[in-house]
């Protein structure tokens, strides 16, 4: 299930170049093109799901996989370990939640502060 007009679906399909961080059968991760922090990448499901508002109980297996993967990806990509280090994981939902791309995604940000934003 993809959306031919979705920029993230095009990145997953290789139609738009990206700096890949990780890929498996369920998720694709790539560096943000306008990072707010020294470490800033996005993690997206390969299924086109517009936002968290569309998540159902049927999504629990891949969503659990994604959430357990995020901490290791953060460390592997330059975030220092907890508790001295750390990282921020953010998901925006809908217009009022600040969502700009209508494909569910998580921002993973970390590294020494101050950050540009976030």
MMTF fields as JSON, N, C-alpha, C and O atoms, coordinates in Angstrom:
{
  "mmtfVersion": "1.0.0",
  "mmtfProducer": "UNKNOWN",
  "numBonds": 471,
  "numAtoms": 472,
  "numGroups": 118,
  "numChains": 1,
  "numModels": 1,
  "chainsPerModel": [1],
  "groupsPerChain": [118],
  "chainIdList": ["A"],
  "bondAtomList": [4, 2, 8, 6, 12, 10, 16, 14, 20, 18, 24, 22, 28, 26, 32, 30, 36, 34, 40, 38, 44, 42, 48, 46, 52, 50, 56, 54, 60, 58, 64, 62, 68, 66, 72, 70, 76, 74, 80, 78, 84, 82, 88, 86, 92, 90, 96, 94, 100, 98, 104, 102, 108, 106, 112, 110, 116, 114, 120, 118, 124, 122, 128, 126, 132, 130, 136, 134, 140, 138, 144, 142, 148, 146, 152, 150, 156, 154, 160, 158, 164, 162, 168, 166, 172, 170, 176, 174, 180, 178, 184, 182, 188, 186, 192, 190, 196, 194, 200, 198, 204, 202, 208, 206, 212, 210, 216, 214, 220, 218, 224, 222, 228, 226, 232, 230, 236, 234, 240, 238, 244, 242, 248, 246, 252, 250, 256, 254, 260, 258, 264, 262, 268, 266, 272, 270, 276, 274, 280, 278, 284, 282, 288, 286, 292, 290, 296, 294, 300, 298, 304, 302, 308, 306, 312, 310, 316, 314, 320, 318, 324, 322, 328, 326, 332, 330, 336, 334, 340, 338, 344, 342, 348, 346, 352, 350, 356, 354, 360, 358, 364, 362, 368, 366, 372, 370, 376, 374, 380, 378, 384, 382, 388, 386, 392, 390, 396, 394, 400, 398, 404, 402, 408, 406, 412, 410, 416, 414, 420, 418, 424, 422, 428, 426, 432, 430, 436, 434, 440, 438, 444, 442, 448, 446, 452, 450, 456, 454, 460, 458, 464, 462, 468, 466],
  "bondOrderList": [1, 1, 1, 1, 1, 1, 1, 1, 1, 1, 1, 1, 1, 1, 1, 1, 1, 1, 1, 1, 1, 1, 1, 1, 1, 1, 1, 1, 1, 1, 1, 1, 1, 1, 1, 1, 1, 1, 1, 1, 1, 1, 1, 1, 1, 1, 1, 1, 1, 1, 1, 1, 1, 1, 1, 1, 1, 1, 1, 1, 1, 1, 1, 1, 1, 1, 1, 1, 1, 1, 1, 1, 1, 1, 1, 1, 1, 1, 1, 1, 1, 1, 1, 1, 1, 1, 1, 1, 1, 1, 1, 1, 1, 1, 1, 1, 1, 1, 1, 1, 1, 1, 1, 1, 1, 1, 1, 1, 1, 1, 1, 1, 1, 1, 1, 1, 1],
  "groupList": [{"groupName": "UNK", "atomNameList": ["N", "CA", "C", "O"], "elementList": ["N", "C", "C", "O"], "formalChargeList": [0, 0, 0, 0], "bondAtomList": [1, 0, 2, 1, 3, 2], "bondOrderList": [1, 1, 2], "singleLetterCode": "X", "chemCompType": "L-PEPTIDE LINKING"}],
  "groupTypeList": [0, 0, 0, 0, 0, 0, 0, 0, 0, 0, 0, 0, 0, 0, 0, 0, 0, 0, 0, 0, 0, 0, 0, 0, 0, 0, 0, 0, 0, 0, 0, 0, 0, 0, 0, 0, 0, 0, 0, 0, 0, 0, 0, 0, 0, 0, 0, 0, 0, 0, 0, 0, 0, 0, 0, 0, 0, 0, 0, 0, 0, 0, 0, 0, 0, 0, 0, 0, 0, 0, 0, 0, 0, 0, 0, 0, 0, 0, 0, 0, 0, 0, 0, 0, 0, 0, 0, 0, 0, 0, 0, 0, 0, 0, 0, 0, 0, 0, 0, 0, 0, 0, 0, 0, 0, 0, 0, 0, 0, 0, 0, 0, 0, 0, 0, 0, 0, 0],
  "groupIdList": [1, 2, 3, 4, 5, 6, 7, 8, 9, 10, 11, 12, 13, 14, 15, 16, 17, 18, 19, 20, 21, 22, 23, 24, 25, 26, 27, 28, 29, 30, 31, 32, 33, 34, 35, 36, 37, 38, 39, 40, 41, 42, 43, 44, 45, 46, 47, 48, 49, 50, 51, 52, 53, 54, 55, 56, 57, 58, 59, 60, 61, 62, 63, 64, 65, 66, 67, 68, 69, 70, 71, 72, 73, 74, 75, 76, 77, 78, 79, 80, 81, 82, 83, 84, 85, 86, 87, 88, 89, 90, 91, 92, 93, 94, 95, 96, 97, 98, 99, 100, 101, 102, 103, 104, 105, 106, 107, 108, 109, 110, 111, 112, 113, 114, 115, 116, 117, 118],
  "secStructList": [7, 7, 7, 6, 6, 7, 2, 2, 2, 2, 2, 2, 6, 6, 1, 1, 7, 7, 7, 3, 3, 3, 3, 7, 1, 1, 3, 3, 3, 3, 3, 7, 6, 6, 7, 1, 1, 1, 3, 3, 3, 3, 3, 3, 3, 1, 1, 7, 7, 7, 7, 4, 4, 4, 7, 7, 4, 4, 4, 2, 2, 2, 2, 2, 2, 2, 2, 2, 2, 2, 2, 2, 2, 2, 2, 2, 6, 6, 7, 7, 7, 6, 6, 6, 1, 7, 3, 3, 3, 3, 7, 7, 7, 1, 6, 6, 6, 6, 7, 7, 1, 1, 1, 7, 3, 3, 3, 3, 3, 3, 1, 1, 1, 7, 7, 1, 7, 7],
  "xCoordList": [0.846, 0.0, 0.898, 1.556, 0.921, 1.697, 0.826, -0.262, 1.33, 0.653, 1.627, 2.686, 1.288, 2.196, 2.506, 3.452, 1.736, 1.983, 2.741, 3.039, 3.059, 3.687, 5.212, 5.816, 5.824, 7.272, 7.988, 9.026, 7.464, 8.125, 7.973, 8.904, 6.833, 6.681, 7.68, 8.225, 7.92, 8.901, 10.317, 11.127, 10.629, 11.949, 12.125, 13.171, 11.128, 11.188, 11.398, 12.147, 10.736, 10.836, 12.132, 12.411, 12.927, 14.171, 13.982, 14.919, 12.788, 12.517, 13.062, 13.299, 13.262, 13.879, 15.072, 14.925, 16.259, 17.434, 17.338, 16.709, 17.97, 18.044, 19.336, 19.973, 19.711, 20.847, 20.282, 19.9, 20.24, 19.604, 20.374, 21.602, 19.611, 20.129, 19.91, 20.785, 18.722, 18.34, 17.149, 16.345, 17.061, 15.883, 15.697, 16.658, 14.441, 14.069, 12.703, 12.26, 12.042, 10.776, 9.65, 8.672, 9.772, 8.688, 8.958, 8.029, 10.221, 10.535, 11.694, 12.501, 11.749, 12.834, 13.24, 12.383, 14.539, 15.035, 16.052, 16.87, 15.99, 16.889, 17.143, 16.331, 18.286, 18.655, 17.716, 17.304, 17.38, 16.548, 17.34, 18.534, 16.676, 17.376, 17.611, 18.434, 16.904, 17.081, 17.161, 16.217, 18.285, 18.366, 18.277, 18.789, 17.609, 17.481, 18.522, 18.739, 19.165, 20.11, 21.286, 21.179, 22.419, 23.566, 23.219, 23.747, 22.341, 21.801, 20.318, 19.587, 19.871, 18.45, 18.113, 18.546, 17.332, 16.872, 15.407, 14.871, 14.767, 13.357, 13.224, 14.014, 12.226, 11.9, 10.443, 9.558, 10.2, 8.854, 8.459, 9.309, 7.188, 6.742, 6.722, 6.477, 6.974, 6.913, 5.484, 5.258, 4.529, 3.122, 2.782, 3.237, 2.0, 1.559, 0.403, -0.725, 0.725, -0.267, -0.163, 0.909, -1.235, -1.128, -0.649, 0.139, -1.099, -0.715, -1.033, -1.565, -0.705, -1.052, -2.559, -3.029, -3.315, -4.78, -5.362, -6.49, -4.617, -5.107, -4.597, -4.93, -3.805, -3.257, -4.371, -5.229, -4.339, -5.302, -4.537, -3.312, -5.245, -4.619, -3.894, -2.94, -4.32, -3.662, -2.233, -1.429, -1.917, -0.58, 0.413, 1.597, -0.054, 0.802, 2.099, 3.14, 2.108, 3.369, 4.465, 5.581, 4.172, 5.23, 5.542, 6.684, 4.532, 4.757, 5.648, 6.535, 5.415, 6.287, 7.709, 8.667, 7.845, 9.162, 9.861, 11.029, 9.159, 9.73, 10.168, 11.276, 9.317, 9.635, 10.809, 11.551, 10.988, 12.14, 13.414, 14.514, 13.284, 14.418, 14.978, 16.185, 14.135, 14.548, 15.732, 16.658, 15.757, 16.907, 18.24, 19.241, 18.26, 19.522, 19.937, 21.121, 18.973, 19.304, 19.863, 20.785, 19.304, 19.802, 21.272, 22.095, 21.598, 22.979, 23.891, 24.99, 23.446, 24.251, 24.554, 25.52, 23.737, 23.901, 24.446, 24.348, 25.016, 25.765, 25.212, 25.849, 24.062, 23.549, 24.314, 24.616, 24.617, 25.301, 24.291, 23.121, 24.734, 23.813, 23.216, 23.797, 22.061, 21.356, 22.166, 22.744, 22.263, 21.515, 22.247, 21.615, 23.584, 24.31, 23.939, 23.814, 23.767, 23.385, 21.882, 21.155, 21.428, 19.994, 19.6, 20.452, 18.314, 17.771, 16.304, 15.696, 15.753, 14.328, 13.681, 14.226, 12.511, 11.72, 10.39, 9.683, 10.042, 8.825, 8.015, 8.564, 6.701, 5.759, 4.684, 4.026, 4.508, 3.47, 2.251, 2.381, 1.072, -0.165, -1.111, -1.559, -1.414, -2.381, -1.842, -0.755, -2.613, -2.233, -1.918, -0.879, -2.808, -2.593, -1.455, -0.918, -1.091, 0.041, 1.366, 2.412, 1.331, 2.559, 3.015, 4.152, 2.159, 2.551, 2.597, 1.623, 3.733, 3.907, 3.794, 3.273, 4.266, 4.171, 3.15, 3.26, 2.164, 1.065, 1.419, 0.734, 2.504, 2.948, 3.53, 4.471, 2.993, 3.422, 4.94, 5.551, 5.551, 7.004, 7.423, 6.708, 8.594, 9.19, 10.49, 11.304, 10.682, 11.958, 12.768, 12.256, 14.02, 14.943, 16.039, 16.746, 16.173, 17.131, 17.983, 17.501, 19.249, 20.139, 21.447, 21.628, 22.352, 23.644, 23.715, 22.716, 24.896, 25.08, 24.14, 23.87, 23.643, 22.772, 23.621, 24.751, 23.138, 21.754, 21.541, 22.463, 20.294, 19.9, 19.28, 18.889, 19.192, 18.577, 17.117, 16.663, 16.396, 14.985, 14.757, 15.647, 13.546, 13.174, 13.504, 13.248],
  "yCoordList": [-1.168, 0.0, 1.24, 1.534, 1.961, 3.188, 4.263, 3.99, 5.492, 6.627, 7.225, 7.718, 7.191, 7.655, 9.145, 9.609, 9.897, 11.329, 11.663, 12.832, 10.664, 10.88, 10.916, 9.991, 11.988, 12.129, 11.011, 10.535, 10.581, 9.507, 8.167, 7.362, 7.905, 6.677, 6.669, 5.62, 7.834, 7.936, 7.708, 7.086, 8.203, 7.955, 6.465, 5.9, 5.829, 4.389, 3.586, 2.61, 3.997, 3.295, 3.608, 2.995, 4.555, 4.922, 5.906, 6.151, 6.477, 7.447, 8.828, 9.64, 9.099, 10.332, 9.904, 9.063, 10.468, 10.05, 10.431, 11.425, 9.623, 9.897, 9.306, 8.479, 9.737, 9.149, 8.133, 8.473, 6.885, 5.827, 5.543, 5.462, 5.393, 5.017, 3.53, 2.839, 3.042, 1.656, 1.286, 2.135, -0.012, -0.526, -1.987, -2.754, -2.366, -3.77, -3.928, -3.038, -5.036, -5.276, -4.342, -4.181, -3.722, -2.896, -1.395, -0.604, -0.996, 0.422, 0.857, 0.047, 2.161, 2.79, 4.023, 4.802, 4.207, 5.367, 6.111, 5.498, 7.435, 8.26, 9.594, 10.056, 10.213, 11.491, 12.592, 12.622, 13.5, 14.658, 15.605, 15.81, 16.186, 17.102, 18.481, 19.245, 18.806, 20.084, 19.803, 20.099, 19.231, 18.784, 19.922, 21.019, 19.627, 20.555, 20.281, 21.111, 19.129, 18.698, 18.01, 17.627, 17.847, 17.16, 15.77, 15.354, 15.056, 13.786, 14.032, 14.406, 13.828, 14.016, 13.153, 13.419, 12.12, 11.26, 10.931, 11.112, 10.447, 10.077, 8.578, 7.933, 8.025, 6.603, 6.522, 7.06, 5.84, 5.764, 4.312, 3.492, 3.98, 2.641, 2.545, 3.537, 1.37, 1.184, 1.238, 1.571, 0.917, 1.079, 2.563, 3.288, 3.014, 4.411, 4.537, 4.122, 5.12, 5.419, 6.917, 7.397, 7.68, 9.136, 9.687, 10.632, 9.125, 9.684, 8.692, 7.611, 9.068, 8.246, 8.095, 7.139, 9.021, 8.973, 7.742, 7.35, 7.127, 5.952, 4.635, 3.569, 4.683, 3.466, 2.675, 3.241, 1.35, 0.457, -0.646, -0.726, -1.471, -2.586, -3.529, -4.193, -3.599, -4.47, -4.009, -4.789, -2.757, -2.212, -2.509, -2.201, -3.1, -3.32, -4.079, -3.681, -5.137, -5.856, -5.012, -4.963, -4.347, -3.559, -2.298, -1.837, -1.734, -0.544, -0.869, -0.088, -2.003, -2.44, -2.661, -2.298, -3.254, -3.455, -2.118, -1.966, -1.161, 0.157, 0.835, 1.367, 0.822, 1.506, 0.875, 1.577, -0.429, -1.066, -0.867, -0.991, -0.564, -0.297, 1.118, 1.318, 2.094, 3.495, 3.743, 4.448, 3.207, 3.484, 3.024, 3.731, 1.855, 1.367, 2.21, 2.5, 2.608, 3.483, 4.817, 5.359, 5.352, 6.617, 6.483, 7.325, 5.436, 5.214, 4.945, 5.496, 4.105, 3.767, 4.982, 4.973, 6.023, 7.196, 8.415, 9.535, 8.206, 9.271, 9.848, 10.722, 9.403, 9.887, 9.2, 8.009, 9.954, 9.371, 8.627, 9.009, 7.563, 6.753, 7.492, 8.445, 7.038, 7.48, 7.07, 5.984, 7.825, 9.043, 10.332, 11.386, 10.284, 11.521, 12.056, 13.267, 11.171, 11.566, 11.531, 11.999, 10.98, 10.847, 11.31, 11.611, 11.363, 11.718, 12.061, 11.762, 12.688, 13.02, 12.261, 12.198, 11.682, 11.004, 11.743, 11.862, 12.242, 13.045, 12.576, 12.257, 12.54, 12.239, 13.312, 13.52, 13.983, 15.009, 14.391, 13.575, 14.788, 14.233, 15.355, 16.114, 15.459, 16.438, 17.861, 18.157, 18.714, 20.108, 20.806, 21.454, 20.677, 21.348, 20.718, 21.345, 19.497, 18.835, 19.128, 18.661, 19.905, 20.282, 19.309, 19.403, 18.368, 17.392, 18.062, 18.683, 17.933, 18.544, 17.533, 17.863, 16.322, 15.258, 14.248, 13.75, 13.95, 13.073, 11.598, 10.862, 11.207, 9.812, 9.689, 10.405, 8.809, 8.635, 8.536, 7.768, 9.311, 9.266, 9.758, 10.51, 9.313, 9.7, 10.428, 9.97, 11.57, 12.274, 11.749, 11.663, 11.4, 11.033, 12.092, 12.251, 12.82, 13.923, 13.776, 13.36, 14.121, 14.058, 14.75, 15.393, 14.601, 15.258, 16.447, 16.827, 17.033, 18.155, 19.308, 19.644, 19.91, 21.083, 22.332, 22.27, 23.462, 23.708, 23.234, 23.197, 22.874, 22.487, 23.682, 24.651, 23.612, 24.676, 24.85, 25.967, 23.742, 23.734, 22.436, 21.591, 22.293, 21.027, 20.982, 19.975],
  "zCoordList": [0.0, 0.0, 0.0, 0.998, -1.119, -1.252, -1.883, -2.391, -1.84, -2.46, -3.465, -3.078, -4.731, -5.784, -5.702, -6.338, -4.937, -4.772, -3.492, -3.246, -2.673, -1.368, -1.505, -2.049, -1.009, -1.09, -0.331, -0.791, 0.816, 1.562, 0.852, 0.869, 0.231, -0.561, -1.715, -2.058, -2.315, -3.409, -2.899, -3.588, -1.7, -1.106, -0.83, -1.148, -0.25, 0.039, -1.24, -1.248, -2.321, -3.603, -4.352, -5.383, -3.846, -4.518, -5.655, -6.415, -5.789, -6.852, -6.51, -7.405, -5.233, -4.75, -3.909, -3.022, -4.169, -3.404, -1.924, -1.559, -1.095, 0.335, 0.869, 0.217, 2.053, 2.756, 3.742, 4.862, 3.302, 4.091, 5.37, 5.379, 6.453, 7.765, 8.005, 8.527, 7.616, 7.917, 7.043, 6.659, 6.741, 6.032, 6.377, 6.444, 6.598, 6.7, 6.041, 5.315, 6.282, 5.59, 6.024, 5.294, 7.206, 7.739, 7.714, 7.554, 7.87, 8.022, 7.139, 6.683, 6.916, 6.171, 6.966, 7.384, 7.178, 7.914, 7.057, 6.37, 7.106, 6.294, 6.982, 7.784, 6.658, 7.252, 6.787, 5.627, 7.706, 7.392, 6.494, 6.708, 5.486, 4.572, 5.183, 4.679, 6.256, 6.953, 8.453, 9.185, 8.921, 10.308, 11.318, 11.096, 12.442, 13.563, 14.636, 15.519, 14.568, 15.588, 14.901, 13.736, 15.611, 15.007, 14.475, 13.444, 15.164, 14.672, 14.419, 15.336, 13.194, 12.878, 11.67, 10.549, 11.93, 10.843, 11.059, 12.152, 10.006, 10.028, 9.898, 9.209, 10.558, 10.437, 10.011, 10.678, 8.887, 8.322, 8.094, 7.75, 8.28, 7.889, 6.369, 5.683, 5.851, 4.402, 3.887, 2.724, 4.728, 4.356, 4.378, 5.263, 3.432, 3.465, 4.451, 4.185, 5.584, 6.621, 6.839, 7.207, 6.629, 6.701, 8.041, 8.059, 9.163, 10.465, 11.58, 11.328, 12.806, 13.968, 14.114, 14.731, 13.557, 13.658, 12.968, 13.267, 12.054, 11.339, 11.927, 11.409, 12.988, 13.593, 14.279, 14.957, 14.086, 14.732, 15.471, 15.377, 16.187, 16.9, 15.944, 16.348, 14.705, 13.72, 13.409, 12.897, 13.714, 13.45, 14.572, 14.443, 15.667, 16.843, 16.533, 17.055, 15.725, 15.503, 14.854, 15.37, 13.737, 13.093, 13.895, 13.902, 14.575, 15.383, 16.587, 16.931, 17.216, 18.303, 17.819, 18.502, 16.648, 16.044, 15.845, 16.202, 15.283, 15.01, 16.308, 16.384, 17.32, 18.568, 19.308, 19.994, 19.182, 19.824, 19.011, 19.549, 17.744, 16.864, 17.06, 16.92, 17.377, 17.464, 18.398, 17.996, 19.622, 20.494, 19.906, 20.018, 19.286, 18.714, 17.516, 17.347, 16.679, 15.548, 16.025, 15.416, 17.123, 17.669, 18.074, 17.714, 18.814, 19.255, 18.062, 17.985, 17.136, 15.962, 15.089, 14.326, 15.197, 14.341, 15.075, 14.575, 16.25, 16.89, 18.173, 18.761, 18.633, 19.919, 21.042, 20.967, 22.069, 23.223, 24.085, 24.138, 24.764, 25.57, 26.758, 27.278, 27.167, 28.366, 29.582, 29.54, 30.647, 30.938, 30.593, 30.525, 30.37, 30.058, 28.686, 28.498, 27.743, 26.393, 26.26, 27.136, 25.17, 24.947, 23.562, 22.725, 23.331, 22.034, 22.21, 23.238, 21.198, 21.196, 20.054, 18.952, 20.319, 19.296, 19.214, 20.215, 18.026, 17.878, 16.676, 15.622, 16.859, 15.786, 15.805, 16.825, 14.699, 14.584, 13.909, 12.998, 14.363, 13.809, 13.434, 14.294, 12.15, 11.665, 11.606, 12.104, 10.996, 10.788, 12.106, 12.235, 13.081, 14.357, 15.159, 16.072, 14.827, 15.472, 14.798, 15.249, 13.712, 13.018, 11.951, 11.49, 11.539, 10.525, 9.157, 8.729, 8.472, 7.153, 6.018, 4.953, 6.225, 5.213, 5.716, 6.836, 4.891, 5.296, 5.082, 4.371, 5.721, 5.806, 7.202, 7.544, 7.997, 9.381, 9.454, 8.71, 10.348, 10.497, 11.877, 12.539, 12.281, 13.545, 13.258, 12.457, 13.916, 13.892, 15.07, 16.187, 14.829, 15.893, 15.872, 14.876, 16.992, 17.075, 18.326, 19.379, 18.194, 19.34, 19.053, 18.019, 19.994, 19.888, 20.822, 21.433, 20.932, 21.859, 21.573, 20.42, 22.653, 22.544, 22.585, 23.069, 22.104, 21.666, 20.235, 19.42, 19.96, 18.618, 17.932, 18.583, 16.603, 15.831, 16.255, 16.502, 16.336, 16.757, 17.507, 17.606, 18.033, 18.658, 20.102, 20.763]
}
